[in-house]
Amino acid sequence: MSAHAHFARQQRHEALDGLIDRRLYREHAYVDGHWTASDVAAGFEVTDPATGANLAWVAALDAAQTGKAVDAAARALPSWKALLPQQRSNILRKWFELIVAAKDDLALLMTLEQGKPLQESLGEIDYAASFVEWYAEEAKRLNVETVTSHLPGAEMAVRREALGVVGVVTPWNFPSAMLTRKAAAALAAGCTIVAHPSSETPLSALALAELGERAGVPAGVFNVVTGDAATIVGELCADARVRAMSFTGSTEIGRLIAAQCAPTMKRLVMELGGHAPLIVFADADVDKAVKIAIDAKFATSGQDCLAANRIYVERPLYDRFCAAFTERVAELKVGAGLAGDSDIGPLMHERAVKKVDEQVKDAIAKGARLLCGGERDAAGSLFYQPTVLADLSDDALIMHEETFGPVAAITPFDTEDEIVARANASEYGLVAYAVTENGARQRRLASALEYGMVAVNRVKITGAPIPFGGIKQSGLGREGSRHGLEAFTDLKYICFDLA
């Protein structure tokens, strides 16, 4: 080990002193029930985005080792899907209980590697655990259905069977919840998994694998392969034994994965980019509307596919809303996630900061007013000031590109028909928000907005019981709810001759 690596290891041990259960800190991948080092590389560095300090050197597995993970998942599949649903349910229930018990440690790991404020990390662990609890129950509800026969002397049935080995690819912005939302559903259905977490945030996934092992998940059923995304995901896409790919990330990468999966005709479950409109009508209470807009824009420092990227305000309320919203944004505190009172943490990497800054400069060049922020923050190189832009033109980059940062773009509108057309003029269709007290308008908007999810007068709409997902370029399929479980099953029709 080099002197630099030795010093970095000492640094990260100090940073992780707050862990109660040190076994949750893992630097090796998890394959076939074993903690696995790389065969070919020394590993890759994981750093704290708030400080740049080293947190870990995580194993970088290659294509051959990824293939071994698929081997393990394929071997484990017959016995795992043959278990009674109640048996799979019991294991998932134990996993849920262990996640809840380890909540503080899991949140600490998440804040250290992802940067989000600790309170948000604690909330995400609750969210992540809820999917495991939900699917522990749903595992017992995959029932056979009968079909009224249209043929004489025949009886017909339809049942759902486990799809097979599932490749799971998760992002860095919600490193625990995106894994459990996918994995718990697939495991409940009787599938086995090879998961690849983002290289920015692998520690959360590896800690969940440790807890899964303790819960009794058999070897080979739940594998976590860390390393280069192109290498690992490419191998999963090419392997015909992997029958489905579940991915959360950008639309651009989703298209690449879909193309790579085409030769093996895999099932695709994809939650891709978002570009959410938030529409505030003149009949809205301004304080309520501002609170909704703050919550919808600045959670996870704006690094959220559900973030309100375009805020449209009806003209009679526009000036009052801009003033009240800007006053509230200026009060948001920027700082490290462990600081205790931070509202806005660091962005994930330098690319994210540059993109946000480019969008701000482009908007101002095209006539937008800068009401607050607009620059990097003194807290550190990856921190960006909470920013408010007003009077945006529809041709500004920020009005048609997804924004992953703490920048709010506000612009006025005049009529309902106009704003529905503007809101729908996007390749994305994940979520839309509307704030209005007019009941008839609420119903009209729910139908007219071309999005997979519509939130009326609120921000919090997600959870294990609901089918999460978008339309258009925002994804394929749904996660959560019974539909999320069904995505990892095949329908089998059986016809019995009774003669």
N, C-alpha and C positions, 0 to 999 in steps of 0.2 A: 504494500500500500504506500502511495506517495505521501510526502509530508503534507501536501495540500489536502489530500483525501483524509489523512489522519486528523488534521485540524478540523476539517468539515464534520467528521464523525463526532468529535468532541463537542462542536457547536450544536449539532442536532440533538445530542443527548441532553444538553442543557435546555434546549427549546422544548423537549418532550418530557421534562421532569414532572409535569402536571398529570401525566397518565397514571391512572390507578392500576390498570391491568396492562403491564408492559407487553404481554403476549399478543396484544392487538396490533402492535407495531411490527409490521412484516415487510421485508425487502425482497423476498423471493416470490415467484409465481406459485400458483397452487394447481397442481396437475395430478389427477388420479390419486387424490388423498395425500400427496406429498408436497412439501415446500421445495420448490425446484429452482436451482440456479441456472444461469444461461450457459449453454455449451460453447458459445462462440464469442461473447462480448462481456466486458466488465460490468456493464449495466448503464443506466442513465440516471441523471441527477433530478431529484425533485426538490424544488425550492419554495420558500415562503414568499409569496408575491408582495407581501407588505414590507419585507426587509431584504429580500434576496438571499437570506441565509439558507444553507443546505439543510434539508430535512432527511434525505435518504438517498441511497444508491440502489435503485430497484433493478432486478434482473430483466434483461432484454432478451426474450426468447426469439428464436428464429423460426423459419418456415417448417423445418423438420420437427422442432419441438411442438409447434402448433399442431402439426399432423398427429403427434403422439397424444396431444390433448383430445383431438377428435377420436383417435383410437380408443382412448379411455372412456369417452362419452358413449361411443357406439357399443363397447363391451358392457357398460353399465345399464344401457337402455332396457334390455329385455326384463331384467329383474326389477328395475325401478317401476316400469309401467305395469308390471304384473302385480305389484303390491295392491292391496285393497285401498280404495280412496281414503278410508279412515286412517290407514297407516301413514300415507303421505301427509294427510292432514295433521296428524300428531307431531310429525317431524317439523312441519312448517310452524305449528303452534309453538313448539319449543324454541325454534329459531326466533320467532317474534318475541318471546319472553326474554331471551338473551339479549336481543337488540335493545329492548326497553331498559333492561338492567344496566347495559353498558352505554347508555345514552350520553353521559357526560364525556366519556372517553372518545366516543365516536364523533361527537360534536367538536371536541378539541382538535382531533386529527383533521377534520374537515376544514375548520377555520385556518389551521396552519398551512394546509396545502392549497386551499381554494381562495382564502382571503375574506370570505363573507363574515359579517359581524357574528359573534358567538351566539347571540339570541336567534339569529336566522338559522344557524347550523343546528341548534337545539330543535327548532321547529321542523327542519328538514328530517331529522332523525325520527321524530314522531310521524311525519308524513311517510317516510320510508317504511317504518314498522307497520303502519296501517295497511299497506298492500300485502304484507306477509300474513297478517291476521285475517284480512278479507279472503285471500285465496286459500288459507287453511280451511275456511268454511266452504268456499266454492268448490273445493276439490271433491266434496261429497255430493255434489249436485249435478254431475254430468250423467243425466239419466237417459235411458233408451226411450225413444218415442215410437209409437206404433202408427202405421199408415192404414187408413181404410182401404181394403183391397179392391182393385178394379178388375181383378182376374178371378175366375171361379176356382175354388179349391186351393187358394193361396193365402198365406199370412205374411205380412210385411212388417219390417222393423227398420229403424234407422238408429245407429248409435255413433257416438264420437269416440275416436281412438287417438292416442298420442301421436303427434306428427312425426317425432323422431328427435334427432340431435338438433339443437337450436344454437345458432351463433348470435351473441348479444354484444352490441357495441354501444358504449355509454359515453356521455359528454362530461366536461369538467365543471359545468355550472351547477349541476345537481348530482354529485357523484355517488350518493347513496340511494336517493329516491328513484333515480332512473334505473338503477340496477335492480332494486327489489320489485319495482313495478313490472319489469319484464320477467325477471327470474322467477318470482313467486308464482306468476301465472303459468309459465311453462312447466315448472316443477309440479304444480298442482295438476296439470293436465297429464302428467306422466312422462314428460320429455326430460332429456338431459341437456346440459348446457356447457358451452365454451364461451366464456365472457372475456371481452377485451375492454378494459377501462382506459380512459384518456391518460396519456403519459404525464399530463400536468397534475392529475389527481388520482394516482393508483392506490394510495394508502387506505382510502375509505373502502374500496372494493376488497382489498386483501383482508382488512379487519372483518368485513362481513363474511368472507370465506372462513376465517378462523371461527367465528361464531356458528356458522353453518356446520362445520365439522363437529363442534361441541354438541350441536343439536341432534346429531346422528345422521346427517346427510351422508349417504354411502360414498365411498371412493369412486371417482369418475363421474358422479352425477352432476357436480357443480365445480367447474374448472375455471380458474382465472389466469389468463395468459397476458403477461405484460411485455411491452416492447414497442417496436416500430409499427405504427398503425398500418401502413401500406403493406408491409410484409405479412402481418398476422391476419388482417382482414382479407387481403387478397387470397391467402391460403384457405380461409373459411369459405369465401365465395366460390372458390374453384372445386372444393371437395364435395362430391355428389352425396356423401353421407350426411352432410349438413342440410337439413330439409327446410330450414327457415332462417332468415336473418332479421333480427330486430335491431333497429338503429335509431338513435336520437342524435341529431346534429344538423348541419347546414344542408340546404337543398342541393347545393353544388356537390357535396360529397354523397348525398343520397342518390343522386343520378348516377354517379360512378359505381356505387355499390349495386344498384339495380342492373346496370349494364354488365357487371362482372357476374351477377347471379343468373343472367338470362340463359347461358348454356346448360345450366342444371335445373332450370325452372323452379327455383326456390320460392316458397311463400315469403312475402315481404311485409313487414310491419314497420312503418317508418313515421317518426314524428320529426318533421323537418322545420324549416325556417318559418318565422312569423313576422308580421308587420302590422300589428294591431292598431286599428283606429279606435279612438275614444271620442264619442260624440256627446257634447253637452248642449242641451237645449235651453232656451231662455227661461223656461218655467222651472228650471232646477234651482234648488237652494245652493247658493254659491259656496258656502262653507262645506256642505256635504260633497259638492262636486269637486272642490279642491282636494279634500281628503281622499276621495276615490282616485283622483288623478295622481296624487303623490304616491299612494300605495301601488297603483298600477304601473307607474313609471320607474320607481327607484328601488324596488325590491331587488336583492342580489346585485346592488349597484347598477341596475339597469341591464344586467347580463342574463336576460331571461327571454325565452321565445314568446312568453305571454306579455311582455312589457308593452305598454301603450306607447307606440312609436310616433303616432300622428294624433295630436289632440285638436279636434275641431270644436269651436265654440260658436253658438249662434250669435249674430252680431249684437243684438241688444244687451247681451250679458258679457260680451267679449272683453271690454276694458276692465270691468270689475274683476272678472275671473283672472285676467293676466296679472293684475296688481296683487290680488290675494294669493295667487299661486306662487308668484315670484317671491313674495315676502316669506312664505312657508319654505320654499326651496332654499332660500338664503340661510335659514336656520338649521339646515341639515349639517350634521357634524361628520367630517371626513377624518378617517384614521384607521389604524390597524384593527382587525377583527376582534382581538383580545383586549382592546382598550376599555371595553365596558360600555362606553357611551357613544360609540360610532354608529352612524347611520349608513355611511358610504365607505366601503372598503376599497382595496386596490382592484384594478382591472387585472385580468389573468396574465397578460403578457404585453410586450411592447407593440405587437401588431394591433392589438385591440385599441391601445391608446392612440396610435397613429390614425387608425380608421375614424375614431370618434373626432379627433382634431381636424381631420380632412373634411368631415361632414359639416362641422361647425364653420370652418373657414369658407366652404362652398356656399353655405346658406347665407352668410353675411355678404359675400360677394354678389349674391343674387337678390339682395335687398332686405334680408331679414334683420330685425332689430335684436341686439344682444341685451337681454334684461338682467342677467347675472351670470357669473362664471365665465366659461369660455377658454380656460387654460388648464395646464397641468397644475396639480395642487402641491404645495410645499411639503406635504406629508411624505412624499417619496416619488420615485420615478414612474411608478405605475398607477399613481392616483390622479384622478381628473376631477376638477371642480364640478359640483352639481350646477348644471347649466340650463338656462331657459332662453329659447329663441322665439320670437313672435313675428307675425306677418310673413309666414313662410310661403313662398311660391311653390306650386305643385311640381315644378321642374327641379327643385333642389334635391340633391342626392339623398338627404335624410328623409325625404317624403316618399322615396320609392326603394331605398335600400334598408335592410334590417339594421337597426342600431343596437349594438351591444355595449351600452355605457350610460352614464348618468346625464343624458342630454334630452331635454323635453322640447318638442317642436309644436308650437301653437299657431293656429291660423283660423280666421273667421269663415262662417258660411251664412247663407241667407234663407234657404228653403230646405225642407225635408227631402224632396226629390233630388235636389242638387247634391246634398251631402251623402245620400245613399249611393249615388253614382260615383262620387269621388272616393268614398270609402271602399267600394267594390272594385275600383280601378287598380287592382294589384294582382300580381301572380300568386300572392299568398292568400291563405284562407284558414288561419288557425283559430283566432279568437277576435271578437269585436266587443267593445264596451259602449253602452249607451246610458246617459243620465237624463231622465225626464220623468215628470210626475203625471204625464198624460197617459192614461191607461190604454186608450186606443192606439196611440203612437207606439207604445211599448210593444203591442202585438204586431203592428205593421213592421216595425224594425226587426223583430225576431224572425219574421218571414223574409224580409227583403235583403237583409245583410247576408252576403255569400261567404259564410264562415262556418266551420264545424262546431264552434261554440260561441254563444252570445251571452254576455253578462249584462243584466239590466239593473242599474242602481246599486251595484256591488262589484267587488274585485274578487273575493275568495269564492271560487266556484269548483275547484278541483278536489279530488278525493278518490279513495278506492272504489266507491260504488258507481262512479260516473264513467261513461265512455269518452276518454280523452283522445282528441285527435282533430285533424284538419282536413280541408278539401283543397282542390287545385294543387299548387306546388308545395303545400304545407304537409303532405304526407299521404300514407296509405294505411288503412286499417285503424283500429282503435286499441287503446290500452286502458286498463282498469275495467271494472264492471264484469259481467259475465261474458261480454264480447271480447274482452282481453284474454280470457281463458280459452274461448272458442277459437281464437286466432291460431292457437297451437294444437289444434286437433284436426283430424280428417273425418268427414262424414262417411260412414259405411252403411250402404243399404243392403239388407238381407231379405231374400224372398224364399219362404218355405213352402214346399208342396205338401198339402195336407191329404192328398188322395191316398 
